[in-house]
Amino acid sequence: MQGKNNPYLLSEQVQRILKNNGFSAVFNFTDYQLFKRQTRRAFNQAQEIAQKFMAEAEPQANDFQTYIF
């Protein structure tokens, strides 16, 4: 299974949550590892990690900023 995306991996779940919320560009593995350790007791760890990424992201980093509504 090497080289394939596994939708059940925690990192893939976090990336999917970030993408759905417009923060696909803020994911990096250094912060991911830190947040993973900080949230190891969370009920929904993927959601908690994504929330931490979004909390630290600048509002300009949101993918939806380029759209005119």
N, CA, C and O atoms as CSV, one atom per row, in Angstrom:
chain,resi,resn,atom,element,x,y,z
A,1,MET,N,N,0.816,-1.175,0.000
A,1,MET,CA,C,0.000,0.000,0.000
A,1,MET,C,C,0.873,1.258,0.000
A,1,MET,O,O,0.378,2.358,0.241
A,2,GLN,N,N,2.081,1.106,-0.251
A,2,GLN,CA,C,3.009,2.229,-0.247
A,2,GLN,C,C,2.729,3.162,-1.415
A,2,GLN,O,O,2.491,2.716,-2.538
A,3,GLY,N,N,2.759,4.474,-1.137
A,3,GLY,CA,C,2.559,5.443,-2.189
A,3,GLY,C,C,1.100,5.753,-2.492
A,3,GLY,O,O,0.813,6.539,-3.396
A,4,LYS,N,N,0.184,5.157,-1.762
A,4,LYS,CA,C,-1.235,5.406,-1.990
A,4,LYS,C,C,-1.813,6.177,-0.814
A,4,LYS,O,O,-1.348,6.046,0.319
A,5,ASN,N,N,-2.822,6.973,-1.093
A,5,ASN,CA,C,-3.509,7.700,-0.031
A,5,ASN,C,C,-4.467,6.760,0.682
A,5,ASN,O,O,-5.222,6.022,0.048
A,6,ASN,N,N,-4.426,6.797,1.999
A,6,ASN,CA,C,-5.315,5.990,2.806
A,6,ASN,C,C,-6.267,6.936,3.523
A,6,ASN,O,O,-5.829,7.690,4.392
A,7,PRO,N,N,-7.558,6.925,3.189
A,7,PRO,CA,C,-8.483,7.888,3.786
A,7,PRO,C,C,-8.660,7.706,5.288
A,7,PRO,O,O,-9.232,8.574,5.947
A,8,TYR,N,N,-8.182,6.596,5.841
A,8,TYR,CA,C,-8.339,6.351,7.263
A,8,TYR,C,C,-7.156,6.849,8.080
A,8,TYR,O,O,-7.221,6.859,9.310
A,9,LEU,N,N,-6.075,7.262,7.422
A,9,LEU,CA,C,-4.941,7.813,8.152
A,9,LEU,C,C,-5.356,9.128,8.789
A,9,LEU,O,O,-6.097,9.911,8.193
A,10,LEU,N,N,-4.880,9.366,9.992
A,10,LEU,CA,C,-5.230,10.579,10.714
A,10,LEU,C,C,-4.823,11.821,9.933
A,10,LEU,O,O,-5.581,12.789,9.869
A,11,SER,N,N,-3.644,11.801,9.344
A,11,SER,CA,C,-3.188,12.968,8.585
A,11,SER,C,C,-4.087,13.245,7.381
A,11,SER,O,O,-4.334,14.405,7.052
A,12,GLU,N,N,-4.575,12.204,6.727
A,12,GLU,CA,C,-5.478,12.376,5.590
A,12,GLU,C,C,-6.815,12.948,6.050
A,12,GLU,O,O,-7.403,13.782,5.361
A,13,GLN,N,N,-7.294,12.510,7.203
A,13,GLN,CA,C,-8.542,13.042,7.743
A,13,GLN,C,C,-8.402,14.526,8.063
A,13,GLN,O,O,-9.299,15.318,7.773
A,14,VAL,N,N,-7.265,14.898,8.665
A,14,VAL,CA,C,-7.014,16.300,8.999
A,14,VAL,C,C,-6.956,17.132,7.729
A,14,VAL,O,O,-7.559,18.204,7.665
A,15,GLN,N,N,-6.243,16.657,6.723
A,15,GLN,CA,C,-6.142,17.394,5.466
A,15,GLN,C,C,-7.513,17.567,4.816
A,15,GLN,O,O,-7.798,18.625,4.254
A,16,ARG,N,N,-8.358,16.549,4.884
A,16,ARG,CA,C,-9.691,16.635,4.296
A,16,ARG,C,C,-10.542,17.675,5.038
A,16,ARG,O,O,-11.264,18.445,4.405
A,17,ILE,N,N,-10.461,17.703,6.366
A,17,ILE,CA,C,-11.207,18.687,7.156
A,17,ILE,C,C,-10.729,20.098,6.821
A,17,ILE,O,O,-11.539,21.007,6.642
A,18,LEU,N,N,-9.414,20.275,6.735
A,18,LEU,CA,C,-8.870,21.589,6.405
A,18,LEU,C,C,-9.305,22.034,5.014
A,18,LEU,O,O,-9.655,23.196,4.810
A,19,LYS,N,N,-9.283,21.119,4.072
A,19,LYS,CA,C,-9.685,21.449,2.693
A,19,LYS,C,C,-11.155,21.848,2.649
A,19,LYS,O,O,-11.520,22.804,1.965
A,20,ASN,N,N,-11.995,21.122,3.374
A,20,ASN,CA,C,-13.424,21.432,3.386
A,20,ASN,C,C,-13.715,22.793,4.016
A,20,ASN,O,O,-14.723,23.423,3.699
A,21,ASN,N,N,-12.835,23.243,4.902
A,21,ASN,CA,C,-13.020,24.534,5.559
A,21,ASN,C,C,-12.215,25.648,4.904
A,21,ASN,O,O,-12.217,26.780,5.389
A,22,GLY,N,N,-11.529,25.341,3.811
A,22,GLY,CA,C,-10.813,26.359,3.059
A,22,GLY,C,C,-9.415,26.655,3.569
A,22,GLY,O,O,-8.865,27.716,3.274
A,23,PHE,N,N,-8.835,25.750,4.320
A,23,PHE,CA,C,-7.493,25.960,4.861
A,23,PHE,C,C,-6.521,24.881,4.385
A,23,PHE,O,O,-5.696,24.406,5.166
A,24,SER,N,N,-6.608,24.498,3.143
A,24,SER,CA,C,-5.768,23.413,2.637
A,24,SER,C,C,-4.281,23.764,2.638
A,24,SER,O,O,-3.440,22.870,2.726
A,25,ALA,N,N,-3.949,25.037,2.544
A,25,ALA,CA,C,-2.542,25.445,2.447
A,25,ALA,C,C,-1.834,25.498,3.792
A,25,ALA,O,O,-0.610,25.628,3.819
A,26,VAL,N,N,-2.542,25.405,4.903
A,26,VAL,CA,C,-1.890,25.578,6.208
A,26,VAL,C,C,-1.328,24.276,6.782
A,26,VAL,O,O,-0.610,24.312,7.782
A,27,PHE,N,N,-1.635,23.134,6.178
A,27,PHE,CA,C,-1.164,21.855,6.723
A,27,PHE,C,C,0.332,21.681,6.498
A,27,PHE,O,O,0.833,21.898,5.394
A,28,ASN,N,N,1.037,21.290,7.552
A,28,ASN,CA,C,2.440,20.867,7.436
A,28,ASN,C,C,2.694,19.800,8.491
A,28,ASN,O,O,2.061,19.798,9.547
A,29,PHE,N,N,3.616,18.899,8.202
A,29,PHE,CA,C,3.818,17.752,9.076
A,29,PHE,C,C,4.502,18.107,10.391
A,29,PHE,O,O,4.335,17.387,11.375
A,30,THR,N,N,5.263,19.189,10.435
A,30,THR,CA,C,5.902,19.581,11.689
A,30,THR,C,C,4.845,19.963,12.717
A,30,THR,O,O,4.853,19.460,13.840
A,31,ASP,N,N,3.936,20.853,12.330
A,31,ASP,CA,C,2.859,21.235,13.242
A,31,ASP,C,C,1.909,20.069,13.486
A,31,ASP,O,O,1.388,19.907,14.589
A,32,TYR,N,N,1.683,19.257,12.457
A,32,TYR,CA,C,0.810,18.098,12.606
A,32,TYR,C,C,1.306,17.179,13.713
A,32,TYR,O,O,0.516,16.725,14.540
A,33,GLN,N,N,2.607,16.899,13.737
A,33,GLN,CA,C,3.170,16.025,14.771
A,33,GLN,C,C,2.996,16.640,16.161
A,33,GLN,O,O,2.671,15.936,17.117
A,34,LEU,N,N,3.213,17.956,16.272
A,34,LEU,CA,C,3.033,18.652,17.549
A,34,LEU,C,C,1.579,18.582,17.996
A,34,LEU,O,O,1.304,18.234,19.144
A,35,PHE,N,N,0.655,18.904,17.117
A,35,PHE,CA,C,-0.768,18.885,17.460
A,35,PHE,C,C,-1.243,17.464,17.759
A,35,PHE,O,O,-2.131,17.269,18.589
A,36,LYS,N,N,-0.668,16.490,17.098
A,36,LYS,CA,C,-1.039,15.095,17.331
A,36,LYS,C,C,-0.697,14.682,18.763
A,36,LYS,O,O,-1.474,13.993,19.424
A,37,ARG,N,N,0.480,15.114,19.234
A,37,ARG,CA,C,0.854,14.819,20.616
A,37,ARG,C,C,-0.044,15.567,21.601
A,37,ARG,O,O,-0.421,15.018,22.636
A,38,GLN,N,N,-0.385,16.808,21.286
A,38,GLN,CA,C,-1.202,17.615,22.186
A,38,GLN,C,C,-2.639,17.110,22.293
A,38,GLN,O,O,-3.289,17.326,23.316
A,39,THR,N,N,-3.137,16.451,21.269
A,39,THR,CA,C,-4.544,16.027,21.233
A,39,THR,C,C,-4.711,14.515,21.326
A,39,THR,O,O,-5.752,13.984,20.938
A,40,ARG,N,N,-3.716,13.828,21.827
A,40,ARG,CA,C,-3.783,12.353,21.802
A,40,ARG,C,C,-4.937,11.791,22.624
A,40,ARG,O,O,-5.335,10.648,22.402
A,41,ARG,N,N,-5.483,12.548,23.557
A,41,ARG,CA,C,-6.609,12.061,24.367
A,41,ARG,C,C,-7.960,12.580,23.878
A,41,ARG,O,O,-8.982,12.324,24.515
A,42,ALA,N,N,-7.982,13.286,22.786
A,42,ALA,CA,C,-9.233,13.857,22.275
A,42,ALA,C,C,-10.143,12.767,21.711
A,42,ALA,O,O,-9.669,11.754,21.196
A,43,PHE,N,N,-11.445,12.983,21.814
A,43,PHE,CA,C,-12.412,12.025,21.286
A,43,PHE,C,C,-12.312,11.949,19.768
A,43,PHE,O,O,-12.248,10.856,19.205
A,44,ASN,N,N,-12.299,13.104,19.100
A,44,ASN,CA,C,-12.155,13.158,17.643
A,44,ASN,C,C,-10.845,13.893,17.352
A,44,ASN,O,O,-10.832,15.109,17.162
A,45,GLN,N,N,-9.767,13.151,17.321
A,45,GLN,CA,C,-8.440,13.744,17.210
A,45,GLN,C,C,-8.250,14.506,15.902
A,45,GLN,O,O,-7.620,15.563,15.899
A,46,ALA,N,N,-8.771,14.003,14.809
A,46,ALA,CA,C,-8.620,14.679,13.520
A,46,ALA,C,C,-9.264,16.060,13.565
A,46,ALA,O,O,-8.680,17.033,13.086
A,47,GLN,N,N,-10.460,16.152,14.136
A,47,GLN,CA,C,-11.154,17.435,14.232
A,47,GLN,C,C,-10.400,18.398,15.146
A,47,GLN,O,O,-10.294,19.585,14.840
A,48,GLU,N,N,-9.883,17.904,16.251
A,48,GLU,CA,C,-9.136,18.752,17.188
A,48,GLU,C,C,-7.857,19.294,16.544
A,48,GLU,O,O,-7.520,20.465,16.718
A,49,ILE,N,N,-7.156,18.451,15.811
A,49,ILE,CA,C,-5.928,18.890,15.131
A,49,ILE,C,C,-6.271,19.942,14.086
A,49,ILE,O,O,-5.584,20.958,13.978
A,50,ALA,N,N,-7.322,19.707,13.320
A,50,ALA,CA,C,-7.737,20.675,12.299
A,50,ALA,C,C,-8.116,22.004,12.947
A,50,ALA,O,O,-7.791,23.067,12.417
A,51,GLN,N,N,-8.799,21.950,14.087
A,51,GLN,CA,C,-9.165,23.182,14.794
A,51,GLN,C,C,-7.924,23.962,15.209
A,51,GLN,O,O,-7.912,25.191,15.137
A,52,LYS,N,N,-6.884,23.264,15.641
A,52,LYS,CA,C,-5.636,23.925,16.035
A,52,LYS,C,C,-4.969,24.587,14.829
A,52,LYS,O,O,-4.457,25.701,14.937
A,53,PHE,N,N,-4.973,23.904,13.685
A,53,PHE,CA,C,-4.420,24.501,12.463
A,53,PHE,C,C,-5.197,25.769,12.098
A,53,PHE,O,O,-4.598,26.796,11.779
A,54,MET,N,N,-6.521,25.696,12.144
A,54,MET,CA,C,-7.336,26.837,11.756
A,54,MET,C,C,-7.193,27.987,12.743
A,54,MET,O,O,-7.244,29.151,12.346
A,55,ALA,N,N,-7.014,27.676,14.027
A,55,ALA,CA,C,-6.854,28.725,15.033
A,55,ALA,C,C,-5.546,29.485,14.834
A,55,ALA,O,O,-5.484,30.691,15.076
A,56,GLU,N,N,-4.514,28.791,14.398
A,56,GLU,CA,C,-3.217,29.437,14.205
A,56,GLU,C,C,-3.064,30.091,12.831
A,56,GLU,O,O,-2.140,30.875,12.616
A,57,ALA,N,N,-3.955,29.775,11.914
A,57,ALA,CA,C,-3.843,30.300,10.552
A,57,ALA,C,C,-4.261,31.768,10.510
A,57,ALA,O,O,-5.140,32.204,11.254
A,58,GLU,N,N,-3.627,32.499,9.644
A,58,GLU,CA,C,-4.022,33.886,9.405
A,58,GLU,C,C,-5.295,33.878,8.561
A,58,GLU,O,O,-5.487,32.984,7.737
A,59,PRO,N,N,-6.160,34.867,8.762
A,59,PRO,CA,C,-7.395,34.895,7.951
A,59,PRO,C,C,-7.117,34.948,6.449
A,59,PRO,O,O,-7.928,34.471,5.655
A,60,GLN,N,N,-5.990,35.516,6.054
A,60,GLN,CA,C,-5.656,35.588,4.637
A,60,GLN,C,C,-5.295,34.224,4.066
A,60,GLN,O,O,-5.284,34.053,2.847
A,61,ALA,N,N,-5.001,33.254,4.919
A,61,ALA,CA,C,-4.624,31.923,4.449
A,61,ALA,C,C,-5.827,31.104,4.004
A,61,ALA,O,O,-5.664,30.025,3.434
A,62,ASN,N,N,-7.013,31.598,4.253
A,62,ASN,CA,C,-8.222,30.886,3.883
A,62,ASN,C,C,-8.358,30.849,2.364
A,62,ASN,O,O,-8.199,31.871,1.697
A,63,ASP,N,N,-8.652,29.670,1.819
A,63,ASP,CA,C,-8.810,29.483,0.381
A,63,ASP,C,C,-9.957,30.316,-0.193
A,63,ASP,O,O,-9.944,30.660,-1.375
A,64,PHE,N,N,-10.943,30.639,0.636
A,64,PHE,CA,C,-12.129,31.342,0.162
A,64,PHE,C,C,-11.906,32.850,0.031
A,64,PHE,O,O,-12.787,33.551,-0.469
A,65,GLN,N,N,-10.779,33.356,0.456
A,65,GLN,CA,C,-10.511,34.792,0.380
A,65,GLN,C,C,-10.405,35.280,-1.064
A,65,GLN,O,O,-10.644,36.455,-1.343
A,66,THR,N,N,-10.051,34.392,-1.969
A,66,THR,CA,C,-9.886,34.803,-3.370
A,66,THR,C,C,-11.210,34.918,-4.115
A,66,THR,O,O,-11.266,35.488,-5.205
A,67,TYR,N,N,-12.275,34.376,-3.527
A,67,TYR,CA,C,-13.580,34.421,-4.184
A,67,TYR,C,C,-14.301,35.723,-3.874
A,67,TYR,O,O,-14.198,36.252,-2.767
A,68,ILE,N,N,-15.018,36.226,-4.841
A,68,ILE,CA,C,-15.852,37.410,-4.648
A,68,ILE,C,C,-17.286,36.916,-4.463
A,68,ILE,O,O,-17.823,36.215,-5.321
A,69,PHE,N,N,-17.892,37.282,-3.352
A,69,PHE,CA,C,-19.258,36.825,-3.062
A,69,PHE,C,C,-20.259,37.902,-3.375
A,69,PHE,O,O,-21.460,37.700,-3.195
